[in-house]
Amino acid sequence: MWHEYINATSTTEVIRILGEKKERARVVAGGTDLILELERGLRKGIETLIDVTRIYTLQQITIDEDDVIHLGPLVTHNDCAASKLIRGRAYPLARAAWEVGAPQIRNRGTIAGNLITASPANDTITPLMALGASVTLISTRGERTISLKEFYTGVRKTVMQADEMLVDISFPALTKTQRGTFIKLALRRAQAISLVNAAIILNLKVDTVQSAVITLGAVTPIIVHAEAAEKFLSRKKLTAKNIAQAAELAVQAAHPIDDVRGSANYRREMVRVITARGLRAIRDGNEQAGMPKKPILLQAKETANHRPQTASEFPSSPIETTINGKKYSFKSGYNKTLLRLLREEGLLTGTKEGCAEGECGACTVFLDGNAVMSCLVPAPRAHGGEIITVEGLKNLTPALSPSGEGRLHPVQEAFIEHGAVQCGYCTPGFIMSGAKLLEEKSNPTRDEIEQAITGNLCRCTGYYKIVKALEDASKTKV
């Protein structure tokens, strides 16, 4: 898929390479969009990928003295969903980030990548547009800051040049008088693209709207403001009549398409429905209903830092990594995904390929302590990293079997006891997600178990035995 892969260690190095290679190079962080775009031929002519995940100072969420929040380009969706600052001062973004994909996707996918992909159905663009966000781009030619309203020119099109790197996302934090929310409508509860989404931010004085911002996603080529509805709500109370009128006016900004997921007429009607729903939620003070206080992240409590401090390039260098506690050196496979590297070079076939596009979770592994979809991770990202696959899961349990080897993980034992394996193909992914859940939360609720496995699909039957197995496994000390 690519001819050269570079693990960069500074933004100076990144913009130098971009300046030299321009359209032939692409920055990769999470890669959850880019890998699929390359495999499907949507991004042509790209020969070099520049991995920036070793520049870990870019994974910062901060607020400055002017009450402006800044997100670094490595900030992931899970970072936003779990951030106290984002949840408290930019709630619509936290909610949108939590609605993206599943925990494994949110552990890799970045907010910056979501913005750059520029799909009108990408969830985090809508709240960031409502928050008045800007992006900062740098190149060897200098630096420029552009508002999101000016950043987009069409479907998957931005003003970003081939030699530029996005280094900052900034927006004013919500004030004490502002409240907001994000609502997404999709065809299923998780792992789904928006049919329609909306972000609403109201500046309230007692029970009267001083000003309103309503942005809509997935209903025009770019994210748009429902300007007629915004103007209507100014200086009005959130009565049932005014909410209904504002929702009707919001529809004027929607110009959706017909496709296999929904008709244009249905999408227009849903704009009305979710706008009214969001306004009522803010009025009634329950705009955060349904958002877990501590979302399940499928992350290690302390993520190991195995990132090399020196730049590395492939194929000129081997991929040096640790898998299940064993050192590996791969001289081939640099132009594959991590999934295929594990299976084809590493001969570790427990990790399964189901969809190969981050939908089914059968390929879930732990990368530097976090659960990820290995089908969406470039193989060279393993360089200097630590990987656990289902074959190594028993090594995480301290107790030993009579043979001296690590015993089965409690999740593995519970799956056997409850017959949760079913056909078995999706089982490695479920077990990996379940094991990471119990590491994160020793006594999870049923809702937390369901959150943990939203990225894992079983096509045999229901999830009852799987959930029961995870419930019982949590009662066993690991």
N, C-alpha and C positions, 0 to 999 in steps of 0.2 A: 504493500500500500504506500510505502514511502521508501526512499532510497537512502536517506541519511537521517539520523536521530541524534540530537544534541541535548545533553543535560546541562543547562546554563546555571550559573551561580550569581549573576548580577544582571540588573536591567541594562547596564552599559553594554554588556556582552550581547544581550538580546537585540537591542536596537542596532548594534553594529551588524549583526548577522542579517536582520531584516533589511537594513539599508543596502546590503550587498546582494541579497537574493530576491528581495521584493516579492512578487507574485508567486515565486517558486517555494516560498517558506511560509510556515504558519506556526503561531504560538499554540502550545497545548498545555492545559492545566488539568481540568477534570477529564476532558476528552469524551464526555458522554454524548455530545452532539457531533463532534468532529469525526470520531471513528466511524460513525454511521454514514456521515456525509461522504467520507472517502470511499467506503465500501460500496456505496450506492452510486458513485460517480458524480455526486453533486458538486464536489470541489475538485476541479480538474487542474492538472499541471503542477500540483504540489509535490515537491521532491524532498523537502526537508521539514522535519518537525522540531521545534525548539521547546523543550520541556522546561517550564519555569517553577516546578513544584519544589526545587531545591532552594529557591529564594524565599525561605519560609517567613522572612520579615514582611512579606506581602500579604500574609494571612492575618491582618489586623482589623479590628472594628474599634474605632475611636470617636470621641466627640471633642471638638476644639472649644476655645474660649468664646467663640461666636455662636455656640450651640448648633454647629454644623456637624453632622455625622459623616464619617469617612469609612468606606469599605475598601480594603485592598483587593487586588485582582484575584487572590487565592481564597477569598472568603467563600465558603461553601453554603449551600442551602441549609444544611444542618447547623452550621455556625450561626446563621441568622435565626433559625427557629429556636435555638437554645439560648441566644444572647439576651441577657436581662436588659441591656440598653436598647436593643431593637424591639423587644417585646413591650418595653415601657414607653419608648419615645418614637417608635415607628411601627406600631402594631400591624398595619395592613401588610407591610413587607414580611414580617415574621410569619403571618398567617399564610401568605402566598408561598413563601419558601417551604413551609411545612406541607403544603398541598402538592408540591412537585414530586412526581415519581414515587419512590419508596426509600427506606433508610439507606440502602446500598447506593442508590443513585445520588441521594442528597449528601452522602459522605464524599463524593467525588465532584459532582457538578457544581460549578461556581456561578455566582450571581453575574460576574463579568461575562462569562461564557454565554449565559442566557441572554444577556443584552446584545452581545455581538452576533449571535445566531440570527437575531432579528425576526423571528417568527412572530406574527401577531397573536399567536396562541400561547406564547411563552408567558408563564404566570407572573414572574417578578417584574416584568416591564410595566405592567398596569399600575401597581402601587407606587413604583418609583417615579412614574410619570405624574401620578397624583401628588407625590411628595415634592415635586419640583426638582428632581435630581439632575445632575450634570455629570459628565464623564471627562476625565483628563487623559489626553493622549500625548505620548512622547515619541520622538524619532530623532535621528541625527540632525534633523532640520530645526528642532526646537520642541516646544510644548504648547498645547492649546487645550482649552476647556470649553466644552460644548454642552448646551442643554439637551436633554433627551428629546425634546420637541424638535430640535434641529438635527439631531443625530440620525433619525430614520428618514429614508427616502422612498421606501416601498417594501414589499414582502422580501425579507432576507436581504435587504439593501440598506447600507448606512453610508455616511460620509467618511468613514474610516479608511485611510490609505494603507496600501500593502506594507509600507515600511513603518507603520505606527504600532505601538503597544499601548493598551489601556492600562493605566497604573492607579487610577483612583475613581471611585464613585462617591459623590458627595450630595448631601441634601439637608435642608433645615430639619432639626428635630421638632416633633410636634410640641406645641406649647400646652400649658395647663388647661387652656380653654378649647383645645382641639381634640376631637375623638374621631376614630376612623375604623374601617373594617375592609375586608376583602372577601368576596364571594365567588366561588367557582362552580360552574355547572359542567359536569362531564358524564360519560356513559357508564362509569363505574366509580367506586369510592376511592380507588388508588390506581397508580400506574396508568393514568388517563390524561389525554390532551383535552384542554378546555374546549367545550362547545361555545361557551360564552363565559366571560368573567368580568368583574367590576370592582373597582376600588372607590371607596367613598370616604372623604375627610370633611368634617363639619367643624366650623369655628362657632361655638355656642356661647351665648350669654343668657344664663338661666335656661329658659326653654325656647329661646328664639335663635334662629340661624343667622349669624352675622355674615358668613360667607360659606360657600360650598364648593367642593371639588369632586367631580364624578368622572372617572375614566373607564373606558370600555375596551376589553380585549377580545380578539377572535371574531370581530364583526366588521372590520374594515382592513385594508392592507397594512395600516399601522395603528398603534394605540391612539385613541382619540378622546377628547373631552366631550362630554354631553353638555355643551355650552348653554343650550336653552334651559335645561333642567337646573344647571348651576345658577343662572341668573334668576330664575323663578324662585328658588328657595331663599334668596337673600332677603333678610328682614322678615322672614315668616316663621311661624311656629310649625312644629312637626305634627300637625293634625292629620287625621286619616285622609281628609280631603286633599290637603296639600301634598302629602306623600303620594297619593294616587296620581295627582296631576304631574308632579315631578317625574314619576316613573313613566308616564305617557310621553312626556317631553324628551326623556332620555332616548326613547326609541328613534327619534328623529336623527340621532347621530350614528345609528347603526345601518350599515349597508352590507349585510352578510351575503355569503354565497350558498348555493345548494351543493351538498356533497353527500357521500354515503353515510356520514354521521348525523346529518340533520338538514332539514330544509331551511331556506332563508326565512320563511314565515315563522317557523318554530323558533329560530334564533331571535328574531325580532320580539316575539312574545316573551321569550325568556329574559331579554334585556329588561323589559317592563317588570317581570316577576322578581328578578334578583335585585334590581334597583330598589323596588319597594321593600323587599325583605331586608336589605341592608339599612335603609333609612329607619325602618321600624326597630331593628336591633339596636341602633345607636340611640334612638328615642327612649327605648325601654331599658337601656343600660346593660344589655346582654350580648353586645357585639363580639365578645370573646367566648361565647358558648361553643362548646365542641372542640376548642383548642386545648390540648393537654397542658397542664402546668409544667410538667417535665416530660417532653416528648421522648420517645424511645429513639436513640441515635444509632445503636449497634456500633458503638465505639468503645475502645479501651479507656479505662479511667485515666491512664497516663499513656499517651501514644508515644511509642518508642521513636526516637529520632535516629534513623539509619541513613539519612541523606548524606551522600558524600560531599565534602567541602571543596572538591576540585571538579572542574568541568570534565565531562566525558562524552565521547563521540562514538557512534556505531554506524557501520560495522567495523571500524578500525580497532575497537576495543571489545573484549568479551563482556557479556553480562555477568557480573559477579553478584550472587545473591544467596540468601539463606532460605531454604524451604524445609519446614518441619524440623528445624534445628540442624540441618545438614547443609554444608557449603556446596554450592553449585557454580560452575563456570560454563556458560553457553557461548560458543563461537558462532552459532547460527540462531535464527529465530528472531533477530532484532526487528524485522519488518512484519511481525505478527502481533496478535493480541496476546495478553498474558495467558488467557485461556488456552490458546493453541501452543504457546511455549510450554506450559505445564504438561499438557497432554502429549505433545509430539516430541519435544526435546527432553522434557523431564520424565516422560513415561508415567505420569501420575494421572491416571484415567478416572479417578474417583470424582473429580470435578467434571460435570457434564455440560455439554453444549445442547441447549434446547432451542431457544429462539435466536441466539447470537446478536440480539439487539437490546439487551437490558430489560426485557419484559418478564421473563419467567423465573429468574433467580437460581436456576439449576447450577450456575457456574460460580456461586458465591464462595469467596475465599476471604481470609483476613490478610490485609496488606498493611504492614506497620501498625497492627493492632485494630484496624477498622474493617468492618465488613464491606466488601465492594463486589460489583459485578465484573468478573475477570474478563468477560467478552468485550468490555468497553475500556479496558486499561491497556495502553501500549506496552508491549513486552519489556522495552528498555526501562520502563518505570520501576521494574524490579531491581535494577542495579543499585546495590548498596542497601536494599530493603530486606525486610523479613516477612516471609509469607507462611501462612498456615493453611493447609488444605484438609479435606476430610480425613485423609490418610494419617495426618499428624495430630488429629484431635485428641486421641487417647493419651498423647504425651502431655496434654495440659492438665491431666488428673494426677494428683500426687500419689495416690495409692497404687500399689503395684499388684499385678496378678501373680499367681504362684510361679509363673515362668520368669518373673522379673521384668516383664514389659508393662507399660502403662495399661491399666484396664480401660474398658469402654467408658466413654463419657456418659454421665447420667442421662443425657438426652438420647444417646444411641440406645442405651438399655431400655428406656421408656418407650421408644419407637418399636422395639422388638416386642416388648411385653404387651403393648396395646394394638399391635398389628397395624401401626400407622404407616408402615412402609409401603403398603399397597403395591403398585407395580414396581416401585423402587427408583424410577428414573429421577424424579424430582427430589428424592429423599436427601441426598448430600447437601443440597442447598438449604432445605428446611432445617436440617441438623445444624449446619453452620450458623444460620440465623438464630436458632434456639439456643445454641451454646453461647453465642455472644450476648444474647438477651440476659441469660442467667449470670453472666459475668458483670453486666451493667446493672442488673436489678435482681437481687437474690430471691425476692418473693413477689414476682409480677402479678398484677391483676389480669383478669381475662382480657380487658381492653388493651393492656400493654402487650400481651401475647399477640393479639390480633394486629396491633401496630407493627410488631417485630416481623411478622410474616406477610405483610402487604406486598413485599417484593418477590414473594415466592408463589408460583402457581402450581396447583395440582389439577391435572386433567382427568383423573380417574373417577373421583367422586367428591364427597363433601370433605370439610376440614375438621370434622368433629373429633376423630381419633387423633389427629395431629395436635389439636389444641389440648385435648385431654392428656396426651403424652407429655406435652410441655408443662402443663399444670402439675403433673405428678413428678416430673424431673426436678421442678423447683423445690420440692420437698426433700431432695437428696443433697447432702453437702458435697460440693465439688472439691 
